[in-house]
Amino acid sequence: MILGIDTSTDWLGICLYEESAVLYERTWKTQQRHTVELAPAVAGALDECGLSVNQLNGLAVALGPGSFTSLRIGLAFIKGLSLAQHLPVAGISTLDCLAYAQPLSDRLLICTLQIGRGRLAVGNYKNENGQWIQDGSTRILTAKELLNQINTLTLVCGELTAEDRHILARKWKSVILVSAANSIRRPAYLAELAGRRFQAGKEDDPATLTPIYLHTTDSILSSNQQVD
């Protein structure tokens, strides 16, 4: 049984996942109340499924990009649980989770996340050997800057505001916007990716696990840092 937690942005998600089924999954907008809501939500999920923490055999956590503070809360929770229960941990890129949820295509896929002040964390993905693989580094762009970089038919998914979607829709001949419903970060995908890593004998050291970092032109920030 894998517990998956995604605290990358204001959209918080948890799930209880095993190989044959998703036993519990919840995603909600937390209004920056991660510290208050995360632990009770996990306890409630276990209780609702009639399970105890002792029945977990693995932990999955989203590493960002996203909000620096909220990601630190998720990581601290997972690290504490791992050390207390001696459970393996897999840290997964939040953009990888978004990409994994999309049907495979020969088109370019772009995944996005809000990082504040109207800016997006942007990752390009390509279909390689039957899976989405990130192509190049993650960038920080506005929706207008992203639009100017799209020149071929491209799928765009992820956390986008209504204004972002309006901007990107201007180039309708090149941009295929994935619906908002299909852009929600499902924690079950996070747990499934972690499960694949566990099956391959790979796990992360919870003591040294850290968020992913990005470089910007004006400063060096955690890719998870809220820039508001």
Helices and strands as residue ranges (DSSP letters): E 2-6, E 11-18, E 21-29, H 34-48, G 53-55, E 58-62, H 68-85, E 89-92, H 94-100, E 108-116, E 119-128, E 131-134, E 139-141, H 143-149, E 154-158, H 162-168, G 169-171, E 175-177, G 181-183, H 187-199, E 213-215, E 220-222
